[in-house]
């Protein structure tokens, strides 16, 4: 049986959940926007050619504040006590690879290079299913965003793929992380 890259990523993600989060019962999904969810998003990012290739072609990955990686922090704004999660994206083997996904490790974001995104749970779910893309989400205040806006505007295609990862990664949306 031939598996698509998405099916392979999903199988890998599930293995990560079982191995990386022993507190989760077999078959249980982590809370959406939790550290295990961020690990799974990182794996899914690396399986998405639009993210890994187009963000190199556009030069997006080179704007890294001299650290060697860009930071993306996201959270669910209706989960008041929940911490943010973080993804670190670096140029690796000629691709924009996610090299870390999990709990926030970087306390200071660089507004000229890094991204902070937050939305209520229903909005994340809508964006994750492709109900609407990033432009509509930001124009109507469904997705809040801090970071280099012109850079983001120049990368709407990859940014849309990033938002779709939220819907592809298995997660429990009923529970706050």
PADRENLUM-498471 format. One record per residue: residue number from 1; residue in three letters; y, x, z of N, C-alpha, C, CB in turn. Coordinates in pm, whole numbers, plus 32768, in hexadecimal, padded with zeros to 4 digits. Atoms other than C-alpha are relative to their C-alpha. Glycine has a CB too. Layout:
(NUM, 'ala', (Y, X, Z), (Y, X, Z), (Y, X, Z), (Y, X, Z))
...
//
This chain:
(1, 'unk', (7F8B, 8054, 8000), (8000, 8000, 8000), (807C, 8059, 8000), (8000, 7FA0, 8079))
(2, 'unk', (7F84, 7FB4, 8008), (8154, 808E, 7F9B), (8068, 7FBE, 8059), (8032, 800B, 7F6E))
(3, 'unk', (7F9A, 8036, 7FA7), (8262, 8068, 80A0), (808A, 8028, 7FCC), (7FEC, 8034, 8091))
(4, 'unk', (7F77, 7FE4, 8027), (83D4, 8051, 8050), (8040, 8057, 806C), (8051, 7F7D, 7FEC))
(5, 'unk', (7FBD, 7FB0, 7F9A), (84C8, 813C, 8103), (8027, 7FAC, 807A), (807B, 8042, 7FC6))
(6, 'unk', (7FDA, 8057, 7F8E), (853C, 8015, 81D9), (7F86, 7FE3, 8056), (8040, 7F7B, 7FCD))
(7, 'unk', (8079, 801A, 7FB3), (83D5, 7FC2, 823D), (7FD7, 807C, 804E), (7F8D, 7FD4, 7FA4))
(8, 'unk', (8020, 7F84, 7FB8), (8398, 812E, 8295), (8060, 8016, 8074), (8004, 8079, 7FA0))
(9, 'unk', (7F9D, 7FF0, 7F94), (84DC, 813B, 835E), (7FE2, 7F9E, 8071), (808F, 7FEA, 7FCB))
(10, 'unk', (8020, 8063, 7F98), (847B, 7FFA, 8415), (7F87, 802C, 8053), (7FE6, 7F76, 7FC0))
(11, 'unk', (8077, 7FD0, 7FB8), (8325, 808A, 846B), (8024, 8075, 805A), (7F91, 8029, 7F9C))
(12, 'unk', (7FD4, 7F8E, 7FB0), (83C9, 81CC, 84E3), (8051, 7FD0, 8077), (8053, 8061, 7FAC))
(13, 'unk', (7FAD, 8035, 7F94), (84C7, 8107, 85AF), (7FAA, 7FC3, 806E), (8062, 7F96, 7FCA))
(14, 'unk', (8057, 8040, 7F9D), (83B7, 803F, 8658), (7FB9, 806A, 8052), (7F9A, 7FA4, 7FBB))
(15, 'unk', (8040, 7F92, 7FB8), (8303, 8181, 86B0), (8060, 8042, 8062), (7FCB, 8067, 7F9F))
(16, 'unk', (7F9C, 7FC7, 7FA5), (8446, 8207, 8745), (8011, 7FA8, 807B), (8086, 8011, 7FB9))
(17, 'unk', (7FEE, 805A, 7F8F), (846D, 80D2, 881B), (7F8E, 800D, 8063), (800B, 7F6F, 7FD1))
(18, 'unk', (8074, 7FF9, 7FA8), (830F, 80EE, 88A5), (7FFB, 8087, 8046), (7F7E, 7FE7, 7FB1))
(19, 'unk', (8007, 7F7B, 7FC5), (8321, 8267, 88DD), (807B, 8028, 804D), (7FE7, 8063, 7F96))
(20, 'unk', (7F84, 7FD0, 7FC3), (8490, 8294, 893A), (802D, 7FAB, 8074), (806B, 8005, 7F99))
(21, 'unk', (7FD1, 8058, 7F95), (84B8, 8170, 8A27), (7F89, 7FC5, 804A), (805B, 7F90, 7FC8))
(22, 'unk', (8078, 8030, 7FBE), (838E, 8151, 8B0F), (8015, 7F7F, 804E), (7FCC, 806A, 805C))
(23, 'unk', (7FE7, 807A, 7FB4), (8439, 8034, 8BCB), (7FEB, 7F83, 7FAB), (808D, 8002, 8039))
(24, 'unk', (8014, 8072, 8058), (840E, 7F55, 8A9A), (7F6B, 7FE1, 7FF5), (803C, 801B, 7F74))
(25, 'unk', (808B, 802A, 8011), (82CD, 7E8F, 8A89), (7FDA, 800B, 7F6E), (7FEB, 7F6F, 8034))
(26, 'unk', (8032, 7FFA, 8089), (81F3, 7EB1, 8955), (8031, 7F85, 7FB4), (7F64, 8008, 7FFD))
(27, 'unk', (7FD0, 806E, 8052), (8297, 7DDD, 8847), (8089, 7FCD, 8029), (7F9F, 7F91, 8006))
(28, 'unk', (7F7C, 802D, 7FD4), (83DA, 7DAA, 890D), (806C, 8047, 7FAF), (8014, 801A, 8096))
(29, 'unk', (7F8F, 7FC6, 8046), (8528, 7DE9, 8864), (8065, 802D, 8067), (803E, 7F9A, 7F9C))
(30, 'unk', (7F96, 7FD5, 7FA4), (8639, 7EB3, 890E), (8079, 7FA5, 7FF0), (8027, 8094, 7FE6))
(31, 'unk', (7F83, 804C, 800C), (8782, 7E08, 8957), (8052, 803B, 7F8E), (8051, 8003, 8086))
(32, 'unk', (7FAC, 7FD2, 806E), (8860, 7E19, 8825), (8078, 804B, 8038), (802E, 7F8A, 7FA7))
(33, 'unk', (7F93, 7FA5, 7FD9), (8961, 7F31, 8849), (7FE1, 804D, 8080), (8081, 7FB1, 8012))
(34, 'unk', (802B, 7FAB, 7F91), (8897, 7FE2, 8956), (7FE3, 808C, 7FCA), (7F82, 7FC3, 8049))
(35, 'unk', (8020, 7F77, 802D), (883F, 8156, 894C), (7F86, 8004, 7FA4), (7FE6, 805A, 807A))
(36, 'unk', (8071, 7FFF, 805E), (86E4, 8114, 88B1), (8024, 7FC0, 7F7A), (7F8A, 7FB6, 803D))
(37, 'unk', (7FD1, 803F, 807C), (878E, 8032, 87B0), (804D, 8067, 7FAE), (8059, 7F84, 801F))
(38, 'unk', (7FB3, 7F98, 8045), (887B, 8152, 875A), (7FA3, 8068, 7FC3), (8063, 8043, 8061))
(39, 'unk', (8062, 7FA2, 8038), (8751, 823B, 872C), (7FC4, 7FC7, 7F80), (7F90, 801F, 8066))
(40, 'unk', (8039, 8042, 8075), (86BC, 8141, 863A), (8065, 7FF7, 7F8E), (7FCD, 7F74, 8024))
(41, 'unk', (7F98, 8002, 8067), (8808, 811D, 8582), (800D, 8089, 7FBF), (8087, 7FD4, 803B))
(42, 'unk', (7FF9, 7F78, 8033), (880F, 8296, 855C), (7F90, 8018, 7F99), (7FF7, 8067, 8074))
(43, 'unk', (8071, 7FF2, 805C), (86B6, 8294, 84BA), (8017, 7FAE, 7F82), (7F7D, 7FD4, 8045))
(44, 'unk', (7FE6, 8056, 8073), (8718, 8171, 83D8), (8070, 803A, 7FA9), (8025, 7F73, 802E))
(45, 'unk', (7F93, 7FBF, 804A), (885A, 8226, 8376), (7FC6, 806A, 7FA2), (8068, 8042, 8061))
(46, 'unk', (8038, 7F90, 804E), (8791, 8353, 8301), (7FA5, 7FD1, 7F8F), (7FB3, 805C, 805C))
(47, 'unk', (8054, 8038, 806A), (86B6, 8270, 8228), (8053, 7FB9, 7F96), (7F9A, 7F9F, 803C))
(48, 'unk', (7FA8, 8048, 805A), (87E5, 81DC, 8175), (804B, 8063, 7FA6), (8065, 7FA9, 804F))
(49, 'unk', (7FC6, 7FA0, 805E), (8846, 82A4, 803D), (8096, 7FEC, 7FEC), (7FB9, 7FF5, 7F7B))
(50, 'unk', (7F70, 8016, 800F), (899C, 81FF, 8024), (804A, 8048, 806F), (8021, 7F68, 8001))
(51, 'unk', (7FBD, 7FBE, 7F90), (89F9, 827E, 817D), (7FF2, 8098, 7FF7), (7FC7, 7FCF, 8085))
(52, 'unk', (8017, 7F70, 7FFC), (895D, 83D5, 8160), (803C, 804A, 7F87), (7F6C, 801C, 8006))
(53, 'unk', (7FCE, 7FBE, 8078), (89D2, 8420, 7FFC), (8094, 7FE3, 7FE5), (7FAE, 7FD6, 7F88))
(54, 'unk', (7F77, 8026, 8026), (8B15, 835F, 7FBD), (8069, 8037, 8061), (800B, 7F68, 7FF8))
(55, 'unk', (7F9F, 7FCD, 7F9F), (8BBA, 83D6, 80FF), (8014, 8097, 7FF3), (7FD4, 7FDE, 808D))
(56, 'unk', (7FEB, 7F73, 8023), (8B8A, 853C, 8087), (8056, 8006, 7F82), (7F76, 804A, 7FEA))
(57, 'unk', (7FB7, 8001, 8080), (8C05, 84F1, 7F25), (8094, 7FE0, 8014), (7FC2, 7F99, 7FA1))
(58, 'unk', (7F74, 8028, 7FEA), (8D45, 844D, 7FA8), (804D, 8065, 8056), (8005, 7F78, 8042))
(59, 'unk', (7FBF, 7FA0, 7FA7), (8D8D, 856D, 8097), (800E, 7FCF, 808F), (8087, 8022, 7FCA))
(60, 'unk', (7FF5, 803B, 7F7B), (8D78, 8487, 81C7), (7FC5, 805B, 806B), (7FB9, 7F79, 8003))
(61, 'unk', (8047, 7FB1, 7F9B), (8C84, 856A, 827E), (804C, 807F, 8026), (7F76, 8025, 7FCD))
(62, 'unk', (7FB6, 7F83, 7FE3), (8D6F, 8697, 826A), (8070, 7FEE, 8065), (8039, 8039, 7F80))
(63, 'unk', (7F97, 801B, 7F9E), (8E77, 85F0, 8343), (7FBE, 7FEF, 808A), (8054, 7F80, 7FD9))
(64, 'unk', (804D, 8005, 7F83), (8DCB, 864B, 848B), (8049, 803D, 8078), (7F7D, 8047, 7FED))
(65, 'unk', (7FAF, 7FCA, 7F92), (8EE8, 86CE, 8567), (7FD3, 808D, 8027), (7FF8, 7FA4, 8079))
(66, 'unk', (802B, 7F78, 7FE5), (8E4F, 882A, 854D), (7F87, 800D, 805C), (806F, 804B, 803A))
(67, 'unk', (8072, 7FFF, 7FA5), (8D21, 87C8, 8624), (7F7B, 8013, 7FB8), (7FFB, 7F80, 804F))
(68, 'unk', (807E, 7FFB, 8048), (8C1B, 87C3, 8512), (7FBC, 7F79, 7FFA), (7FA5, 8065, 803F))
(69, 'unk', (8036, 8087, 8009), (8BDD, 864B, 853B), (806F, 7F9B, 8016), (7F90, 7FEB, 8068))
(70, 'unk', (7FA5, 8071, 7FE9), (8C92, 84FD, 8533), (7FC1, 7FA7, 806A), (801C, 7FB0, 7F7B))
(71, 'unk', (8030, 805D, 7F9A), (8C76, 8404, 864E), (801B, 7F71, 7FD5), (8042, 801C, 8088))
(72, 'unk', (7FF0, 8090, 8011), (8C3F, 8290, 862C), (7FD0, 7FC0, 8082), (7FB0, 7FCA, 7F82))
(73, 'unk', (8025, 8048, 7F87), (8C43, 81C1, 8769), (8011, 7F6B, 7FE6), (8055, 802E, 807B))
(74, 'unk', (7FFC, 8090, 8016), (8BF6, 804E, 8766), (7FD3, 7FB8, 807F), (7FA6, 7FD8, 7F88))
(75, 'unk', (802D, 8052, 7F8F), (8BCB, 7F38, 8862), (8017, 7F6D, 7FE5), (8047, 802A, 807F))
(76, 'unk', (7FF1, 8092, 8004), (8BB0, 7DC2, 8895), (806A, 7FDA, 8066), (7F77, 7FB7, 801D))
(77, 'unk', (7F8F, 801B, 7FA7), (8CFB, 7D4B, 8925), (7FE7, 7F8C, 8060), (807A, 7FE4, 7FAF))
(78, 'unk', (801D, 806E, 7FA3), (8C65, 7C13, 89C5), (7F9A, 8028, 806B), (7FCC, 7F87, 7FB2))
(79, 'unk', (8058, 7FC9, 7F98), (8B7B, 7CEE, 8A96), (8055, 805E, 8055), (7F82, 804C, 7FC2))
(80, 'unk', (7F96, 7FB8, 7FB8), (8C89, 7D58, 8B8B), (7FD0, 807C, 804C), (8041, 7FA3, 8060))
(81, 'unk', (802B, 7F8E, 7FAF), (8BBB, 7E41, 8C66), (7FAD, 8065, 7FB2), (7FB0, 7FCE, 8076))
(82, 'unk', (8053, 7FA6, 8051), (8B03, 7EE8, 8B46), (804F, 807A, 7FD3), (7FC9, 7FB5, 7F86))
(83, 'unk', (7FC4, 7F85, 8030), (8B4B, 804D, 8AE6), (7FFD, 8004, 7F67), (7FB8, 807C, 803A))
(84, 'unk', (8003, 7FEA, 8090), (8B95, 80BC, 8984), (7F83, 8051, 7FDC), (8080, 804A, 7FD0))
(85, 'unk', (8066, 7FA5, 8035), (8A8F, 8162, 88AC), (8043, 805B, 7F9C), (7F88, 7FB2, 7FBF))
(86, 'unk', (7FC3, 7F9A, 8055), (8ACD, 8291, 87D4), (7F9E, 8031, 7F98), (8032, 8074, 8054))
(87, 'unk', (804B, 7FBE, 806B), (8A57, 831E, 868C), (8051, 807A, 7FD8), (7FE6, 7FA1, 7F86))
(88, 'unk', (7FC0, 7F87, 8031), (8AA5, 8482, 8625), (7FCA, 801B, 7F74), (7FE6, 807A, 8060))
(89, 'unk', (8024, 7FEE, 808C), (8AA8, 84BE, 84AE), (802E, 808B, 7FD5), (803E, 7F91, 7FA6))
(90, 'unk', (7FE1, 7F76, 8026), (8A99, 8623, 8426), (7FCD, 801D, 7F73), (7FC3, 8063, 8064))
(91, 'unk', (802F, 7FD1, 8082), (8A74, 86D0, 82D8), (7F86, 8058, 8018), (8070, 804E, 7FB2))
(92, 'unk', (807F, 7FBA, 7FEB), (8909, 873F, 82D5), (7FAF, 7FF6, 7F7F), (7FB1, 7FC3, 807A))
(93, 'unk', (804E, 7FFC, 807C), (8844, 87AB, 81A2), (8045, 7FB5, 7F8F), (7F75, 7FC6, 8018))
(94, 'unk', (7FB4, 8040, 806C), (895B, 872A, 80C2), (8010, 7F6A, 800E), (7FBF, 801D, 7F7F))
(95, 'unk', (7FF8, 8091, 7FEA), (8950, 85CC, 8158), (804C, 7FE2, 8081), (7F71, 7FC2, 8006))
(96, 'unk', (7FBE, 802F, 7F85), (8A1A, 8509, 825A), (7F93, 7FC4, 8057), (8073, 7F97, 7FE1))
(97, 'unk', (8073, 8027, 7FAE), (8903, 84F6, 835C), (802D, 7FD8, 808D), (7F9A, 8072, 8007))
(98, 'unk', (7FEC, 8022, 7F73), (8904, 8448, 84AB), (7FAA, 8062, 8050), (7FD9, 7F68, 801E))
(99, 'unk', (8048, 7F9B, 7FB3), (88A8, 855D, 859C), (7FF0, 7FD8, 8093), (8049, 8085, 7FF8))
(100, 'unk', (8010, 8034, 7F78), (88CB, 8495, 86DE), (8025, 7F6E, 8000), (8058, 8050, 8066))
(101, 'unk', (7FE1, 808C, 7FE8), (88C0, 8327, 873B), (7FD4, 7FDE, 808C), (7FBB, 7FA3, 7F97))
(102, 'unk', (8024, 8022, 7F77), (88CA, 82B0, 88A2), (807A, 7FE1, 8053), (7FB1, 8070, 8040))
(103, 'unk', (7F90, 8016, 7FA4), (89A8, 8295, 89D2), (8072, 805F, 7FDC), (7FD3, 8016, 8094))
(104, 'unk', (7F8B, 7FAE, 801F), (8B08, 831E, 89B0), (7FF8, 8086, 8048), (8082, 7FB5, 8027))
(105, 'unk', (7FFD, 7F79, 7FC9), (8B15, 8496, 89E2), (808C, 803C, 7FF2), (7F99, 8059, 7FBA))
(106, 'unk', (7F7A, 7FCC, 801A), (8C79, 84CD, 8965), (8067, 7FA0, 8038), (8016, 8016, 7F69))
(107, 'unk', (7FA0, 8059, 7FC0), (8D8F, 8444, 8A3B), (8082, 7FF3, 7FB2), (801E, 8031, 808B))
(108, 'unk', (7F82, 8004, 804A), (8EB3, 8497, 8954), (7FE5, 7FF2, 7F6B), (8054, 807D, 801C))
(109, 'unk', (8009, 8014, 8091), (8EC4, 840A, 87F5), (807E, 803A, 7FBF), (7FEF, 7F6A, 7FDD))
(110, 'unk', (7F8F, 7FCE, 804D), (8FA3, 84AF, 86F2), (8027, 7F91, 7F9F), (7FDC, 8086, 7FB4))
(111, 'unk', (7FD4, 8072, 8051), (906B, 8394, 8652), (800D, 801E, 7F6C), (8082, 7FD0, 8033))
(112, 'unk', (7FF5, 7FDC, 808C), (9088, 8455, 850C), (7F7A, 8018, 7FBD), (8054, 807A, 7FF3))
(113, 'unk', (8084, 7FE2, 8039), (8F11, 848B, 84E0), (7F94, 7F9F, 802E), (7FD8, 808C, 8025))
(114, 'unk', (806B, 804F, 7FC4), (8E46, 83A6, 85C2), (801C, 7F6A, 7FF7), (7FEE, 8028, 8092))
(115, 'unk', (7FF9, 8090, 800E), (8E00, 8233, 85C5), (7FD2, 7FBA, 8080), (7FAB, 7FD1, 7F8A))
(116, 'unk', (8027, 8059, 7F94), (8DF4, 812C, 86D5), (8003, 7F74, 7FC7), (805F, 800E, 807E))
(117, 'unk', (8009, 8088, 8035), (8D7E, 7FCF, 8674), (7FC6, 7FA5, 8069), (7FAA, 7FFC, 7F7F))
(118, 'unk', (8032, 8061, 7FA2), (8D4C, 7E9B, 8748), (8015, 7F73, 7FCB), (8043, 8011, 8088))
(119, 'unk', (7FFC, 808D, 802B), (8D0A, 7D2B, 8710), (7FAA, 7FB0, 8061), (7FCE, 7FEE, 7F6C))
(120, 'unk', (8056, 8058, 7FB2), (8C74, 7C00, 87C0), (7F76, 7FF9, 7FBE), (803E, 7F71, 800D))
(121, 'unk', (808A, 8005, 802F), (8AFC, 7BD5, 879E), (7FEF, 7FAB, 7F82), (7FA7, 7FCA, 806D))
(122, 'unk', (8015, 8050, 807A), (8B0A, 7AB4, 86A1), (8039, 8043, 7F83), (8040, 7F76, 8011))
(123, 'unk', (7FC2, 7FBC, 8072), (8BEE, 7B83, 85C1), (7FAA, 8076, 7FD1), (808E, 8031, 8025))
(124, 'unk', (805B, 7F92, 8027), (8B06, 7CB5, 85CA), (7F8A, 7FC7, 7FB1), (7FCE, 804E, 807D))
(125, 'unk', (8075, 803C, 8043), (89E6, 7BD2, 8569), (8024, 7FD1, 7F74), (7FC9, 7F8B, 8054))
(126, 'unk', (7FD4, 802E, 8084), (8AAC, 7B38, 8448), (8011, 8076, 7FA0), (8085, 7FB2, 800C))
(127, 'unk', (7FED, 7F8A, 8055), (8B0E, 7C8E, 83C3), (7F79, 8040, 7FDF), (805E, 8066, 8044))
(128, 'unk', (8084, 7FC4, 8013), (89AA, 7D0C, 83F0), (7FAA, 7FB7, 7F9B), (7FB8, 8006, 8082))
(129, 'unk', (804C, 804C, 8065), (8922, 7BF7, 8310), (8046, 8001, 7F79), (7FEB, 7F71, 802E))
(130, 'unk', (7FB7, 7FFB, 807E), (8A27, 7C39, 8204), (804D, 7F82, 7FE2), (7FA1, 801A, 7F90))
(131, 'unk', (7FB3, 807B, 8013), (8AD5, 7AEB, 8239), (808C, 8020, 7FCA), (800A, 7FB1, 8084))
(132, 'unk', (7F82, 7FCD, 8035), (8C17, 7BAC, 81FB), (8004, 8097, 8019), (807C, 7FB8, 8041))
(133, 'unk', (7FF8, 7F6E, 7FF8), (8C77, 7D17, 81D0), (806F, 8031, 805B), (8013, 8039, 7F76))
(134, 'unk', (7FA0, 7FC4, 7FA5), (8D5B, 7E06, 8286), (8090, 7FD7, 7FE6), (7FF6, 8093, 7FF9))
(135, 'unk', (7F76, 8024, 801E), (8E9B, 7DA6, 81D0), (8023, 7F79, 803F), (8016, 7FFA, 7F67))
(136, 'unk', (7FE7, 8084, 7FC6), (8E84, 7C37, 8232), (7FF9, 8008, 8099), (7F9A, 7F98, 7FCA))
(137, 'unk', (8011, 7FF4, 7F6F), (8E0C, 7C96, 838F), (807E, 8037, 8041), (7F8A, 8059, 8021))
(138, 'unk', (7F87, 7FC5, 7FC5), (8F3F, 7D6D, 83CF), (807A, 7FA9, 7FE8), (8017, 808C, 7FC7))
(139, 'unk', (7F8B, 8053, 801F), (9039, 7C89, 831F), (800A, 7F86, 805A), (7FFC, 7FD4, 7F6F))
(140, 'unk', (8000, 8078, 7FAD), (8FD1, 7B5D, 83F1), (7FE9, 801E, 8094), (7F96, 7FA0, 7FCE))
(141, 'unk', (800C, 7FDA, 7F73), (8FB2, 7C1F, 8538), (7F74, 7FED, 8039), (8060, 7FB2, 8051))
(142, 'unk', (8089, 8011, 7FD0), (8E39, 7BF4, 854A), (7FC3, 8086, 802A), (7FA9, 7FBF, 7F93))
(143, 'unk', (802A, 7F79, 7FDC), (8E07, 7D6C, 8562), (807E, 804D, 8025), (7FB2, 8046, 7F8A))
(144, 'unk', (7F91, 7FAD, 7FD3), (8EF5, 7E3F, 862D), (7FDD, 8091, 7FE4), (801F, 7FE9, 8097))
(145, 'unk', (8017, 7F7B, 8035), (8F20, 7FA1, 85B9), (8070, 805D, 802B), (7FF4, 7FFD, 7F67))
(146, 'unk', (7F9E, 7F96, 7FE7), (8FCE, 80E0, 8628), (7FCA, 807D, 7FBC), (8018, 8018, 809C))
(147, 'unk', (8029, 7F88, 8047), (8FC5, 821C, 8559), (8053, 8011, 7F83), (7F6B, 7FFC, 7FDF))
(148, 'unk', (7FB4, 7FE6, 807A), (903D, 82A4, 840B), (7FF1, 7F8E, 7F9A), (7FD2, 8084, 7FC2))
(149, 'unk', (8008, 807A, 8051), (9085, 815E, 8355), (7FFC, 801C, 7F68), (8075, 7FA6, 801F))
(150, 'unk', (7FFF, 7FE3, 8090), (90D2, 81F3, 81FE), (7F7A, 803C, 7FD5), (8074, 805F, 7FDB))
(151, 'unk', (8083, 7FC7, 801D), (8F90, 82BD, 8209), (7F97, 7F92, 7FFA), (7FDA, 806A, 8069))
(152, 'unk', (805F, 8070, 7FFE), (8ECF, 8183, 8264), (8011, 7FA9, 7F84), (8014, 7FAC, 8080))
(153, 'unk', (7FE7, 8053, 8076), (8F74, 80BE, 814C), (7FC5, 803F, 7F81), (8098, 7FEA, 7FED))
(154, 'unk', (8037, 7FBA, 8073), (8F01, 81C7, 8054), (7F68, 8006, 7FFF), (8037, 8089, 7FFA))
(155, 'unk', (8092, 7FF9, 7FF3), (8D99, 81A0, 80CA), (7FC4, 7F78, 8023), (7FD8, 8066, 806B))
(156, 'unk', (802E, 8087, 7FDF), (8D66, 8027, 80D2), (7F6E, 7FE8, 7FDC), (8056, 7F9A, 7FB9))
(157, 'unk', (808D, 8011, 8025), (8C15, 8036, 801C), (7FA2, 8035, 806B), (7FE2, 8045, 7F7B))
(158, 'unk', (8054, 7FCD, 7F93), (8B73, 811E, 8119), (8018, 7FB8, 8084), (8019, 8094, 8012))
(159, 'unk', (7FE1, 8046, 7F84), (8C27, 806C, 8235), (7FB6, 7F7A, 8007), (8097, 7FEA, 800D))
(160, 'unk', (804B, 807D, 8004), (8B88, 7F25, 81C6), (7F6C, 801A, 8020), (800E, 7FBC, 7F75))
(161, 'unk', (808C, 7FDF, 7FE2), (8A30, 7FCB, 81CD), (7FEE, 801D, 8094), (7FD3, 807A, 7FAD))
(162, 'unk', (8006, 7FE7, 7F70), (8A79, 8042, 832F), (7FF8, 7F7C, 804C), (807B, 8051, 802E))
(163, 'unk', (8002, 8081, 7FBB), (8AC4, 7EDD, 839C), (7F7C, 7FB7, 7FEB), (8073, 7FA8, 7FCF))
(164, 'unk', (8081, 8040, 801B), (8982, 7E63, 82F8), (7F90, 803D, 8055), (7FDC, 800D, 7F6B))
(165, 'unk', (8065, 7FC3, 7FA8), (88BC, 7F5B, 83D0), (7FF1, 7FAF, 8081), (8026, 8092, 8022))
(166, 'unk', (8002, 804F, 7F85), (891A, 7E83, 84FA), (7F9D, 7F8D, 7FF5), (808C, 7FCB, 8020))
(167, 'unk', (805E, 806D, 8015), (884B, 7D6B, 8462), (7F73, 802F, 7FE1), (8030, 7FAA, 7F92))
(168, 'unk', (8084, 7FCC, 8024), (872B, 7E49, 83F1), (7FB5, 8038, 8078), (800E, 806B, 7F97))
(169, 'unk', (803F, 7FC3, 7F8B), (86E8, 7EEE, 8541), (7FD7, 7F91, 8062), (8060, 8066, 8045))
(170, 'unk', (802B, 8068, 7FA2), (8615, 7E13, 862A), (8048, 800E, 8086), (7F68, 8007, 8015))
(171, 'unk', (7FBC, 7FFF, 7F80), (86D3, 7DB5, 8763), (8006, 7F76, 803D), (808B, 8039, 7FF1))
(172, 'unk', (7FF4, 807D, 7FB6), (86EC, 7CA9, 886D), (8095, 7FE3, 8010), (7FB7, 8009, 808C))
(173, 'unk', (7F73, 8024, 7FFC), (883E, 7C07, 8836), (8021, 7FA1, 8072), (8029, 7FC2, 7F7E))
(174, 'unk', (7FE7, 805E, 7F93), (8813, 7B12, 8956), (8026, 804A, 8081), (7F85, 7FA8, 8018))
(175, 'unk', (7FE5, 7FB1, 7F87), (8828, 7C27, 8A5B), (806C, 8067, 7FE7), (7F7F, 8045, 8031))
(176, 'unk', (7F9C, 7F96, 8009), (8950, 7D07, 8A99), (7FBE, 8082, 8031), (8081, 7FDE, 8055))
(177, 'unk', (803C, 7F81, 7FD6), (88F3, 7E77, 8AB2), (8036, 802F, 8087), (801A, 806C, 7F97))
//
